[in-house]
Amino acid sequence: MRRRWEYWSFLATKPEGADLVSIATELNQSRSGCHRTLLELIGYGYVRQTQRGEYGLTTKLAAMGLSYFSKSGLVDIAQPLLQRLAGVTDELVRLAIIDGTRLTLVAKAQGANSGVLYGPDMGIELRLSCSAAGHAWLMTRTDEEAVEAVSRQGFGDPQHYGPRAPTTVKALLKMLTEHRARGFAMIRNVYAPGMSSMAAAVQRRGEEATAAIVVAGPSIRFTEDLMMKHGQDLLRAASELALIGSASPLLKARNLGTWGNVFE
């Protein structure tokens, strides 16, 4: 099963497909063994071979994921809140689900009338050290737990994220202290150059956080003053989602991760 997951994970980054040599090299597999696994995955309907001989994922996994989210009721519950916040801020609003120590983007709303959509960036795992959603979750943990989670995943390199992305424990904890005093996470030029974002954890009193709501926009427009102005709007949306979110299994707080992964 682990080997199949490695193939799925690699091919998910290659929507145009990849040839046998590239797959075998990347996954450190022999070409013959790689070919056998790919044929097995083709037989199960997870992989297809293009006319040029390259291998790529079918829509089976994506369809399963979309069906899962649809039946979970997550989007139906979150849509009015995300859409309302997008209308108030006139910026991009996203919802990230917390799964153990991972945060995954699952839904978004843009502007006043766009609705909640699944976009090409949905499903990505966020970098805890330099994403607003990551900071929103980390500020609900103790400093020791926050450092452990970030150390396990690794700090984001400012060359790949924003120039102000923290690269040391001291810098990260300083930011978390400021977030806690403010009541929500607020960053600029941290996740990406020229980008501002703010986030609040979705958390019922006395329970673990289950998600984070993020508002993001270009720094030239989404200034610190505007983020502070909309801070209460963000916190209100997160609080409302925490109250009604238990109707979806993905937003039920437990001692385990959202999908059953143990927080270690």
KEDOVEX-492640 format. One line per field, with one value per atom (N, C-alpha, C): atom name; x, y, z; residue in three letters. Coordinates in steps of 0.1 Angstrom, whole numbers, plus 5000, padded with zeros to 4 digits. Each point is the difference from the previous one (the first is absolute). Layout:
<pts>
atom: (CA;...)
X: (X;...)
Y: (Y;...)
Z: (Z;...)
type: (ala;...)
</pts>
This chain:
<pts>
atom: (N;CA;C;N;CA;C;N;CA;C;N;CA;C;N;CA;C;N;CA;C;N;CA;C;N;CA;C;N;CA;C;N;CA;C;N;CA;C;N;CA;C;N;CA;C;N;CA;C;N;CA;C;N;CA;C;N;CA;C;N;CA;C;N;CA;C;N;CA;C;N;CA;C;N;CA;C;N;CA;C;N;CA;C;N;CA;C;N;CA;C;N;CA;C;N;CA;C;N;CA;C;N;CA;C;N;CA;C;N;CA;C;N;CA;C;N;CA;C;N;CA;C;N;CA;C;N;CA;C;N;CA;C;N;CA;C;N;CA;C;N;CA;C;N;CA;C;N;CA;C;N;CA;C;N;CA;C;N;CA;C;N;CA;C;N;CA;C;N;CA;C;N;CA;C;N;CA;C;N;CA;C;N;CA;C;N;CA;C;N;CA;C;N;CA;C;N;CA;C;N;CA;C;N;CA;C;N;CA;C;N;CA;C;N;CA;C;N;CA;C;N;CA;C;N;CA;C;N;CA;C;N;CA;C;N;CA;C;N;CA;C;N;CA;C;N;CA;C;N;CA;C;N;CA;C;N;CA;C;N;CA;C;N;CA;C;N;CA;C;N;CA;C;N;CA;C;N;CA;C;N;CA;C;N;CA;C;N;CA;C;N;CA;C;N;CA;C;N;CA;C;N;CA;C;N;CA;C;N;CA;C;N;CA;C;N;CA;C;N;CA;C;N;CA;C;N;CA;C;N;CA;C;N;CA;C;N;CA;C;N;CA;C;N;CA;C;N;CA;C;N;CA;C;N;CA;C;N;CA;C;N;CA;C;N;CA;C;N;CA;C;N;CA;C;N;CA;C;N;CA;C;N;CA;C;N;CA;C;N;CA;C;N;CA;C;N;CA;C;N;CA;C;N;CA;C;N;CA;C;N;CA;C;N;CA;C;N;CA;C;N;CA;C;N;CA;C;N;CA;C;N;CA;C;N;CA;C;N;CA;C;N;CA;C;N;CA;C;N;CA;C;N;CA;C;N;CA;C;N;CA;C;N;CA;C;N;CA;C;N;CA;C;N;CA;C;N;CA;C;N;CA;C;N;CA;C;N;CA;C;N;CA;C;N;CA;C;N;CA;C;N;CA;C;N;CA;C;N;CA;C;N;CA;C;N;CA;C;N;CA;C;N;CA;C;N;CA;C;N;CA;C;N;CA;C;N;CA;C;N;CA;C;N;CA;C;N;CA;C;N;CA;C;N;CA;C;N;CA;C;N;CA;C;N;CA;C;N;CA;C;N;CA;C;N;CA;C;N;CA;C;N;CA;C;N;CA;C;N;CA;C;N;CA;C;N;CA;C;N;CA;C;N;CA;C;N;CA;C;N;CA;C;N;CA;C;N;CA;C;N;CA;C;N;CA;C;N;CA;C;N;CA;C;N;CA;C;N;CA;C;N;CA;C;N;CA;C;N;CA;C;N;CA;C;N;CA;C;N;CA;C;N;CA;C;N;CA;C;N;CA;C;N;CA;C;N;CA;C;N;CA;C;N;CA;C;N;CA;C;N;CA;C;N;CA;C;N;CA;C;N;CA;C;N;CA;C;N;CA;C;N;CA;C;N;CA;C;N;CA;C;N;CA;C;N;CA;C;N;CA;C;N;CA;C;N;CA;C;N;CA;C;N;CA;C;N;CA;C;N;CA;C;N;CA;C;N;CA;C;N;CA;C;N;CA;C;N;CA;C;N;CA;C;N;CA;C;N;CA;C;N;CA;C;N;CA;C;N;CA;C;N;CA;C;N;CA;C;N;CA;C;N;CA;C;N;CA;C;N;CA;C;N;CA;C;N;CA;C;N;CA;C;N;CA;C;N;CA;C;N;CA;C;N;CA;C;N;CA;C;N;CA;C;N;CA;C;N;CA;C;N;CA;C;N;CA;C;N;CA;C;N;CA;C;N;CA;C;N;CA;C;N;CA;C;N;CA;C;N;CA;C;N;CA;C;N;CA;C;N;CA;C;N;CA;C;N;CA;C;N;CA;C;N;CA;C;N;CA;C;N;CA;C;N;CA;C;N;CA;C;N;CA;C)
X: (5008;4992;5009;5011;5008;5006;5004;5006;4990;4987;4990;4998;5001;4998;5011;5013;5011;4997;4995;4997;4989;4989;4990;5005;5008;5005;5009;5008;5009;4992;4991;4992;4991;4996;4991;5007;5013;5008;5003;4995;5003;4987;4992;4987;5002;5012;5002;5006;5002;5006;5015;5005;5015;5003;5012;5005;5005;5001;5004;5014;5010;5013;4999;4993;4999;4993;4990;4993;5009;5006;5009;5011;5006;5011;4996;4989;4995;4996;4994;4996;5010;5012;5011;4995;4994;4995;5007;5001;5005;4989;5004;4991;4990;5004;4991;4990;5005;4990;4991;5005;4991;4990;5003;4991;4989;5004;4990;4990;5005;4991;4990;5006;4991;4990;5003;4990;4989;5004;4990;4991;5006;4992;4990;5005;4992;4988;5003;4989;4989;5004;4991;4993;5004;4994;5006;5011;5006;5010;5005;5011;4996;5003;4998;5013;5001;5012;4996;5007;4997;5005;4996;5004;5015;5006;5015;5007;4993;5006;5002;4996;5002;4989;5002;4991;4994;4987;4994;4989;4995;4989;4987;4990;4987;4993;4987;4992;4994;5004;4993;5003;5013;5003;4993;5001;4994;4985;4993;4986;4996;5009;4997;5002;5010;5001;4989;4996;4988;4988;4998;4988;5000;5012;5001;4997;5006;4997;4985;4994;4986;4991;5003;4992;5003;5011;5004;4992;4994;4992;5009;5013;5009;4997;4999;4998;4987;4989;4987;5000;5007;5001;5008;5012;5009;4997;4993;4998;4994;4989;4994;5010;5008;5009;5012;5006;5011;4996;4988;4996;4997;4994;4997;5013;5010;5013;5007;4999;5006;4993;4987;4992;5004;5003;5003;5014;5010;5014;5003;4992;5002;5014;5004;5012;4998;5010;4999;5000;4990;4998;5001;5008;5002;4998;4996;4998;5011;5007;5010;4996;4999;4997;5013;4999;5011;4999;5011;5000;5013;4999;5012;5008;5012;5008;5001;4991;4999;4988;5002;4989;4998;4988;4997;4989;5002;4990;4989;4988;4989;4989;4999;4990;5004;4994;5003;4988;5000;4990;5008;4995;5007;4990;5001;4991;4986;4991;4987;4990;5003;4990;5006;5012;5007;4996;4996;4996;5013;4998;5011;5003;5013;5004;5012;5002;5012;5009;5012;5009;5012;5009;5012;5010;4999;5008;4994;4987;4994;5007;5001;5006;5014;5007;5014;5002;5011;5003;5008;4995;5006;5013;5009;5012;4997;5001;4996;5008;5013;5008;4997;4995;4998;4987;4990;4986;4992;4990;4992;4991;4995;4993;5008;5013;5009;5002;5002;5002;4988;4988;4988;4998;5004;4999;5011;5013;5011;4997;4994;4997;4990;4993;4991;5008;5012;5008;5010;5006;5011;5012;5009;5012;5008;5000;5007;4994;4987;4993;5001;5000;5001;5014;5010;5014;5002;4994;5001;4994;4988;4992;5008;5005;5008;5013;5007;5012;4998;4989;4998;4998;4992;4998;5011;5007;5011;4995;5010;4997;5000;4991;4999;5012;5006;5011;4995;5005;4996;5001;5009;5002;4988;4993;4989;4986;5001;4988;5001;4999;5001;5013;5005;5013;4999;4988;4999;4996;5001;4997;5010;4995;5009;5009;5012;5009;5006;4997;5005;4988;5002;4990;4997;5010;4999;4991;5002;4992;4985;4999;4986;4992;5006;4994;4996;5009;4997;4987;4998;4989;4987;5002;4988;4996;5009;4997;4991;5005;4992;4986;4999;4987;4991;5005;4991;4995;5009;4996;4989;5001;4990;4987;5001;4989;4998;5009;5000;5014;5003;5013;4999;5011;5000;5014;5002;5014;5000;5012;5003;5013;5001;5012;5006;4992;5005;4997;4987;4997;5004;5000;5004;5003;5010;5003;4988;4998;4989;4986;4999;4988;4997;4988;4996;4989;5000;4989;4998;4988;4996;4992;5000;4994;4996;4989;4995;4997;5002;4997;4985;4995;4986;5001;4995;5003;4989;4993;4990;5008;4994;5006;5003;5013;5004;5003;4999;5003;5011;5005;5011;4994;5009;4997;4998;4990;4998;5002;5001;5002;5005;5003;5004;4994;4995;4995;5011;5003;5010;4995;5004;4997;5013;5001;5013;4998;5010;5000;5013;5002;5012;5003;5012;5003;4998;5001;4997;4986;4991;4986;4995;5004;4996;5010;4999;5010;4998;5010;4998;4988;4997;4989;4987;4999;4988;4999;5011;4999;4996;5004;4996;4985;4996;4986;4991;5004;4992;5003;5008;5003;4988;4991;4988;4991;5000;4992;5005;5013;5007;4997;5002;4998;4985;4991;4986;4997;5005;4998;5006;5012;5006;4992;4994;4992;4987;4994;4987;5003;5010;5003;5003;5007;5003;4987;4990;4987;4992;5000;4991;5008;5013;5009;4998;4996;4999;4990;4992;4991;5008;5012;5009;5010;5003;5010;5014;5002;5014;5002;4990;5002;4996;5000;4998;5014;5001;5012;5002;5012;5003;5014;5005;5014;5008;4993;5007;5000;5007;5000;4986;4997;4986;4996;5010;4997;5005;5002;5005;5014;5008;5015;5003;5008;5003;5010;4997;5009;5011;5012;5012;5009)
Y: (4988;5012;5013;4999;5012;5003;4989;5002;5007;4995;5006;5015;5003;5014;5009;4994;5008;5003;4990;5003;5010;4999;5010;5014;5001;5013;5006;4992;5005;5004;4992;5003;5011;5003;5011;5013;5000;5012;5001;4990;5000;4998;5010;4998;4997;5004;4997;4986;4993;4987;4999;4988;4998;4987;4999;4988;4990;4988;4989;5003;5005;5002;5011;5011;5010;4995;4993;4994;4991;4991;4990;5007;5010;5008;5008;5007;5008;4991;4989;4991;4990;5000;4991;4985;4998;4986;4995;4987;4995;5002;5000;5003;4989;4987;4989;5000;5003;5001;5011;5012;5011;4997;4994;4996;4991;4990;4991;5008;5009;5008;5009;5006;5008;4992;4988;4992;4996;4998;4996;5012;5012;5012;5003;4997;5001;4991;4987;4990;5004;5008;5005;5013;5005;5013;5012;5000;5012;5007;4993;5005;4997;5009;4998;5002;4994;5002;5008;5011;5009;4993;5007;4995;5000;5010;5001;4990;4992;4990;5005;5013;5005;4995;5001;4996;5011;5001;5010;4995;5008;4996;5001;4992;5001;5010;5002;5009;4992;4987;4992;5005;5003;5005;5014;5009;5013;4999;4991;4998;4994;4992;4994;5011;5009;5011;5010;5003;5010;4994;4987;4993;5000;4998;4999;5014;5011;5013;5003;4996;5003;4993;4988;4992;5004;5006;5005;5012;5007;5012;5012;4999;5011;5012;4999;5012;5006;4992;5006;5008;4995;5007;5013;4998;5012;5011;4996;5010;5013;5001;5013;5008;4994;5008;5005;4991;5004;5011;4998;5009;5014;5000;5013;5007;4993;5006;5005;4992;5005;5013;5001;5012;5012;4998;5011;5005;4990;5004;5003;4994;5001;4994;4990;4993;4985;4992;4986;4994;4992;4993;4985;4993;4986;4993;4987;4992;4988;4999;4989;4991;4987;4990;4995;4998;4995;4985;4993;4986;4996;4998;4997;5013;5000;5012;5005;4996;5005;5009;5010;5009;4999;4997;4998;5010;5007;5009;4992;5002;4992;5009;5013;5008;5014;5008;5014;5009;5012;5010;5012;5007;5012;5011;5011;5011;4998;5008;5001;4989;4996;4991;4987;4997;4989;4986;4999;4987;4992;4989;4992;4990;4999;4992;4992;4988;4993;5004;5006;5005;4991;5004;4992;4999;5010;5000;4992;4996;4992;4987;4996;4987;5000;5012;5001;5001;4994;5001;5012;5008;5013;4999;5009;5000;5007;4994;5005;5013;5000;5011;5013;5000;5013;5002;4992;5003;5005;5009;5006;4989;4990;4989;4992;4998;4993;5007;5013;5008;5000;5001;5000;4987;4989;4987;5000;5004;4999;5008;5012;5008;4994;4989;4993;4989;4998;4989;5007;4992;5005;5003;5008;5003;4987;4991;4987;4992;5000;4992;5007;5013;5007;4998;5001;4998;4985;4991;4986;4998;5005;4998;5007;5012;5007;4993;4995;4993;4987;4993;4988;5003;5011;5003;5008;5008;5008;5014;5010;5014;5002;5009;5004;5009;4997;5008;5014;5011;5013;5001;4993;5000;4994;4991;4993;5006;5008;5006;5015;5007;5014;5004;5012;5004;5001;5001;5001;4987;4989;4987;4997;4996;4997;4987;5001;4989;4994;5007;4995;4999;4992;4998;5013;5008;5013;5009;5001;5009;4995;4987;4994;5003;4997;5002;5015;5009;5014;5003;4995;5002;4994;4988;4994;5008;5005;5008;5013;5006;5011;4996;4989;4995;4998;4993;4997;5013;5010;5013;5006;4999;5006;4992;4987;4991;4993;5003;4993;5002;4991;5001;5011;5008;5010;5001;4997;5000;5008;5005;5007;4995;4997;4996;4988;4991;4988;4988;4999;4988;5002;5012;5004;5015;5004;5014;5008;5011;5009;4995;4990;4994;5002;5005;5001;4990;4995;4990;5000;4997;4999;4987;4994;4987;4998;4993;4997;4985;4994;4986;4998;4989;4996;4990;5005;4993;5003;4989;5002;5000;5007;5002;4987;4998;4988;4988;5002;4989;5004;4990;5002;5008;5008;5007;4989;5002;4991;5005;5014;5006;5014;5007;5014;5007;5012;5009;5010;5002;5009;5010;5012;5011;5005;5001;5004;5009;5009;5009;5007;5007;5007;5011;5001;5009;5015;5003;5014;5004;4990;5003;4995;4988;4994;5004;5012;5006;4995;5003;4997;5006;5013;5007;4993;4995;4993;4986;4994;4987;5002;5010;5003;5004;5007;5004;4988;4990;4988;4989;5002;4990;4994;5009;4995;4992;5004;4993;4985;4999;4987;4992;5005;4993;4996;5008;4997;4988;5000;4989;4987;5000;4988;4995;5009;4996;4994;5006;4994;4986;4999;4987;4989;5004;4991;4995;5009;4996;4991;5002;4992;4989;5000;4991;4985;4998;4986;4992;5006;4993;4993;5004;4993;4992;4987;4992;5006;5008;5006;5011;5006;5011;4996;4987;4996;4998;5007;5000;4987;4994;4988;5001;4991;4999;4995;4994;4995;5011;4998;5009;5000;5010;5001;4987;4993;4987;4988;5002;4989;4999;5009;5000;5005;4993;5004;5012;5010;5011;4995;5001;4995;5012)
Z: (5000;5000;5000;5008;5000;4987;4992;4987;4991;5001;4991;5003;5013;5004;4995;4999;4995;4985;4993;4985;4999;5008;4999;5003;5011;5004;4989;4994;4989;4988;4995;4988;5002;5013;5003;4997;4999;4997;4985;4993;4985;4992;5000;4992;4986;4994;4986;4998;5011;4999;5002;5002;5001;4994;4994;4994;5011;4995;5010;5006;4993;5005;5011;4998;5009;5013;4999;5012;5008;4993;5007;5007;4993;5006;5012;4999;5011;5012;4998;5011;5004;4993;5004;4998;4989;4997;4987;4999;4987;4990;4987;4989;4999;5002;4999;5011;5012;5012;4998;4996;4997;4990;4989;4990;5005;5008;5006;5009;5008;5009;4992;4989;4992;4993;4995;4994;5010;5012;5011;5002;5001;5002;4988;4988;4989;5001;5004;5002;5010;5010;5010;4996;4989;4995;5005;5007;5006;4991;4990;4991;4986;4991;4986;4992;4989;4991;4988;4997;4989;4987;4989;4987;4998;5007;4999;5010;5007;5009;5014;5003;5013;5010;5013;5009;5008;5003;5008;5007;5010;5008;4992;5003;4995;5009;4998;5009;5011;5002;5010;5014;5003;5013;5003;4990;5001;5003;4992;5002;5014;5005;5013;5010;4999;5009;5000;4988;4999;5005;4998;5005;5015;5006;5014;5006;4995;5005;4998;4989;4998;5010;5003;5010;5014;5003;5013;5004;4990;5003;5003;4999;5003;4992;4987;4992;5002;5002;5003;5013;5010;5012;5000;4993;5000;4990;4989;4989;5005;5007;5004;5008;5009;5008;4992;4991;4992;4990;4994;4990;5006;5012;5007;5003;5005;5004;4987;4989;4988;4995;5002;4996;5008;5013;5009;4997;4998;4998;4986;4991;4985;4997;5007;4998;4999;4997;4999;5014;5003;5012;4998;5009;4998;5014;4998;5012;5000;5011;5001;5011;4997;5010;5007;5013;5008;5001;4996;5001;5007;5013;5008;5001;4993;5000;4986;4991;4986;4998;4992;4996;4985;4996;4985;4996;4989;4995;4993;5003;4995;4993;5003;4994;4999;4992;4999;4995;5002;4995;4996;4990;4995;4997;5007;4997;5005;4994;5005;4994;4988;4993;4994;5004;4993;5005;5012;5006;5004;5007;5005;4989;4996;4989;5004;4993;5001;4989;5003;4990;4999;4991;4998;5011;5010;5011;5012;4998;5011;5002;5012;5003;5004;4998;5003;5015;5005;5014;5003;5009;5003;5009;4998;5008;5013;5011;5013;5004;4997;5005;4993;4988;4993;4993;5004;4995;5011;4997;5010;5007;4992;5006;5010;4996;5008;5014;4999;5012;5008;4994;5008;5008;4994;5007;5011;4996;5010;5012;4999;5011;5010;4996;5009;5008;4996;5007;5009;5009;5008;4992;5005;4992;4997;5009;4998;4989;5000;4990;4986;5000;4987;4994;5008;4996;4995;5007;4996;4986;4998;4987;4989;5002;4989;4998;5010;4998;4992;5003;4992;4985;4997;4986;4994;5008;4995;4997;5002;4998;4985;4996;4986;4996;4989;4995;4994;5005;4995;4984;4995;4985;4993;5007;4994;5005;5010;5006;5000;5011;5001;5007;4997;5006;5015;5006;5015;5006;4993;5006;5011;5012;5011;4997;5004;4998;5013;5011;5013;5010;5010;5010;5007;5003;5007;4992;4987;4991;4999;5000;4999;5013;5011;5013;5002;4996;5001;4992;4988;4992;5007;5005;5007;5012;5007;5012;4995;4989;4995;4996;4993;4996;5011;5011;5011;5007;5001;5006;4991;4987;4991;4999;5002;4999;4987;4990;4987;4994;4990;4993;4989;4999;4989;4995;4987;4995;4987;4996;4988;4994;4987;4994;5007;5005;5007;4992;4995;4992;4985;4996;4986;4999;4992;4998;4996;5007;4996;5004;5009;5004;5015;5003;5014;5003;5012;5004;5015;5004;5013;5002;5012;5002;5015;5002;5013;5001;5011;5002;5002;4995;5003;5011;5012;5012;5011;5004;5011;5013;5010;5013;5006;5005;5006;4991;4987;4990;4991;4993;4990;4988;4994;4987;4989;4992;4989;4986;4999;4987;5002;4989;5001;4988;5002;4989;4997;4987;4996;4990;5002;4990;4995;4987;4994;4988;4998;4989;4998;4989;4998;5010;5005;5011;4996;4988;4996;5002;5000;5002;5014;5004;5012;5011;5005;5009;5014;5009;5014;5006;4996;5006;4996;4987;4996;5007;5002;5007;5014;5007;5014;5000;4989;4999;4999;4993;4997;5010;5010;5010;5007;5004;5007;4990;4988;4990;4998;5000;4999;5012;5012;5012;5001;4996;5001;4991;4988;4990;5006;5005;5006;5012;5008;5012;4995;4990;4995;4994;4992;4994;5011;5011;5011;5006;5001;5007;4991;4987;4991;4993;5001;4993;5004;5012;5005;4992;4991;4991;4989;4998;4991;5007;4996;5007;4999;4990;4998;5010;5006;5009;5015;5003;5013;5008;5011;5007;5008;4999;5008;5005;5007;5004;4988;4990;4988;4990;4989;4989;4994;4991;4994;4994;4993;4993;5008;5013;5008;5002;4995;5003;5013;5008;5013;5000;5009;5002;5009;4995;5008;5002)
type: (met;met;met;arg;arg;arg;arg;arg;arg;arg;arg;arg;trp;trp;trp;glu;glu;glu;tyr;tyr;tyr;trp;trp;trp;ser;ser;ser;phe;phe;phe;leu;leu;leu;ala;ala;ala;thr;thr;thr;lys;lys;lys;pro;pro;pro;glu;glu;glu;gly;gly;gly;ala;ala;ala;asp;asp;asp;leu;leu;leu;val;val;val;ser;ser;ser;ile;ile;ile;ala;ala;ala;thr;thr;thr;glu;glu;glu;leu;leu;leu;asn;asn;asn;gln;gln;gln;ser;ser;ser;arg;arg;arg;ser;ser;ser;gly;gly;gly;cys;cys;cys;his;his;his;arg;arg;arg;thr;thr;thr;leu;leu;leu;leu;leu;leu;glu;glu;glu;leu;leu;leu;ile;ile;ile;gly;gly;gly;tyr;tyr;tyr;gly;gly;gly;tyr;tyr;tyr;val;val;val;arg;arg;arg;gln;gln;gln;thr;thr;thr;gln;gln;gln;arg;arg;arg;gly;gly;gly;glu;glu;glu;tyr;tyr;tyr;gly;gly;gly;leu;leu;leu;thr;thr;thr;thr;thr;thr;lys;lys;lys;leu;leu;leu;ala;ala;ala;ala;ala;ala;met;met;met;gly;gly;gly;leu;leu;leu;ser;ser;ser;tyr;tyr;tyr;phe;phe;phe;ser;ser;ser;lys;lys;lys;ser;ser;ser;gly;gly;gly;leu;leu;leu;val;val;val;asp;asp;asp;ile;ile;ile;ala;ala;ala;gln;gln;gln;pro;pro;pro;leu;leu;leu;leu;leu;leu;gln;gln;gln;arg;arg;arg;leu;leu;leu;ala;ala;ala;gly;gly;gly;val;val;val;thr;thr;thr;asp;asp;asp;glu;glu;glu;leu;leu;leu;val;val;val;arg;arg;arg;leu;leu;leu;ala;ala;ala;ile;ile;ile;ile;ile;ile;asp;asp;asp;gly;gly;gly;thr;thr;thr;arg;arg;arg;leu;leu;leu;thr;thr;thr;leu;leu;leu;val;val;val;ala;ala;ala;lys;lys;lys;ala;ala;ala;gln;gln;gln;gly;gly;gly;ala;ala;ala;asn;asn;asn;ser;ser;ser;gly;gly;gly;val;val;val;leu;leu;leu;tyr;tyr;tyr;gly;gly;gly;pro;pro;pro;asp;asp;asp;met;met;met;gly;gly;gly;ile;ile;ile;glu;glu;glu;leu;leu;leu;arg;arg;arg;leu;leu;leu;ser;ser;ser;cys;cys;cys;ser;ser;ser;ala;ala;ala;ala;ala;ala;gly;gly;gly;his;his;his;ala;ala;ala;trp;trp;trp;leu;leu;leu;met;met;met;thr;thr;thr;arg;arg;arg;thr;thr;thr;asp;asp;asp;glu;glu;glu;glu;glu;glu;ala;ala;ala;val;val;val;glu;glu;glu;ala;ala;ala;val;val;val;ser;ser;ser;arg;arg;arg;gln;gln;gln;gly;gly;gly;phe;phe;phe;gly;gly;gly;asp;asp;asp;pro;pro;pro;gln;gln;gln;his;his;his;tyr;tyr;tyr;gly;gly;gly;pro;pro;pro;arg;arg;arg;ala;ala;ala;pro;pro;pro;thr;thr;thr;thr;thr;thr;val;val;val;lys;lys;lys;ala;ala;ala;leu;leu;leu;leu;leu;leu;lys;lys;lys;met;met;met;leu;leu;leu;thr;thr;thr;glu;glu;glu;his;his;his;arg;arg;arg;ala;ala;ala;arg;arg;arg;gly;gly;gly;phe;phe;phe;ala;ala;ala;met;met;met;ile;ile;ile;arg;arg;arg;asn;asn;asn;val;val;val;tyr;tyr;tyr;ala;ala;ala;pro;pro;pro;gly;gly;gly;met;met;met;ser;ser;ser;ser;ser;ser;met;met;met;ala;ala;ala;ala;ala;ala;ala;ala;ala;val;val;val;gln;gln;gln;arg;arg;arg;arg;arg;arg;gly;gly;gly;glu;glu;glu;glu;glu;glu;ala;ala;ala;thr;thr;thr;ala;ala;ala;ala;ala;ala;ile;ile;ile;val;val;val;val;val;val;ala;ala;ala;gly;gly;gly;pro;pro;pro;ser;ser;ser;ile;ile;ile;arg;arg;arg;phe;phe;phe;thr;thr;thr;glu;glu;glu;asp;asp;asp;leu;leu;leu;met;met;met;met;met;met;lys;lys;lys;his;his;his;gly;gly;gly;gln;gln;gln;asp;asp;asp;leu;leu;leu;leu;leu;leu;arg;arg;arg;ala;ala;ala;ala;ala;ala;ser;ser;ser;glu;glu;glu;leu;leu;leu;ala;ala;ala;leu;leu;leu;ile;ile;ile;gly;gly;gly;ser;ser;ser;ala;ala;ala;ser;ser;ser;pro;pro;pro;leu;leu;leu;leu;leu;leu;lys;lys;lys;ala;ala;ala;arg;arg;arg;asn;asn;asn;leu;leu;leu;gly;gly;gly;thr;thr;thr;trp;trp;trp;gly;gly;gly;asn;asn;asn;val;val;val;phe;phe;phe;glu;glu;glu)
</pts>
